[in-house]
Amino acid sequence: MLDKLEPIAIKFEEVRQKLADPSVMQDMKEYTRLSKEYKELEDVKKVYDAYKNVLSNLENTKNILATERDDEMREMAKMELDELEDSKERLEEEIKVLLVPKDPEDGKDVLLEIRAGTGGDEASIFAGDLFRMYSAYCANKGFKTELISMSEGTAGGFKEVVMQVKGDQVYGTLKYESGVHRVQRVPKTESQGRVHTSAASVAVLPEVDEVDVSINPADLKVDTFRASGAGGQHVNKTESAIRITHVPTGVVVECQEGRSQHKNREIAMGYLRSKLYEQANAARHAEISDKRKSLVSTGDRSAKIRTYNYPQGRVTDHRIGLTLYNLDAIVGGDVDQVIEKLKMAEQSEKLSAMEGL
């Protein structure tokens, strides 16, 4: 185990030294990147130090048992040996999890898209519920959110809403939410009291740098327009909203929430890069999904992943067969109850794959 951890511990020291370099501290982009890497490596370094310490103590304790003649000392050494063996076993399980290959995109910020699906006005209302659920969840996690664009539903909620989410390991946390979410309840628009099934789709797109996606400015059609909906008097009176069409692919993005046309264009370009990046990687994600037969994160945005049943207060995640009877808490923002179990399921899949090699 130590030989697998040692290169990571060496890398941690290298990153730590770079962070102390005054020239790096002046380059905010590089400093931010190294700080994220430092935080990721720090957990491994702590376990590495603890594991080394346990192995050293185990060796010393075994030496005491081999040489000590005093019965009381031997008894104490035996008790310590049992505790150390337990610690060694626990740390080895922890190390296995830490050594599971991580998605390099996990540390990225995201653009979260929610779109009303089947179900008419009720689908838009449900999309609004999902938007509030994720807004509350992100606030609880300490993530920073910013509304990018929205199209309001005629009876409330949204036909489509997009928000930017920034923070620590945002994509690694929210990526499990991509897919179709269904709701079963009596809509506000239903006069007969019948339960309807409606749907909304969620897409979690990692934000990518300009180096990841190259866009030819000649391929872009840029339009300005007045923002619609809530946004303050200034936003609605000026043509600060931006719509960018990538002509070769037909991908269209909008940003209408900022006061500045320049800022909206910058955000819209980032959104476009993420959409084109996702499109380019769709085949790769499908291939990975086919190979792993993963039930957790297939990358298939059309897959039905979760049902929110209001009459029974039930939330069911179909990928792992998880059913919870605390719908109000989850819709109120306590989505971690589901996400943490999805993370564990994916870790188990990856561990099984590693052990099968």
Secondary structure, DSSP 8 states (H G I E B T S, - for coil): -HHHHHHHHHHHHHHHHHHT-HHHHH-HHHHHHHHHHHHHHHHHHHHHHHHHHHHHHHHHHHHHHHH---HHHHHHHHHHHHHHHHHHHHHHHHHHHHTS---TTTTS-EEEEEEE-SSTHHHHHHHHHHHHHHHHHHHHHT-EEEEEEEEE-TTSSEEEEEEEEESTTHHHHHGGG-EEEEEEE--TT-SS---EEEEEEEEEEE---TTTS---GGGEEEEEE---SSSHHHHHHS--EEEEEETTTTEEEEE-SSS-HHHHHHHHHHHHHHHHHHHHHHHHHHHHHHHHT-SS----TTSEEEEEETTTTEEEETTTTEEES-HHHHHTT-THHHHHHHHHHHHHHHHHHHHT-
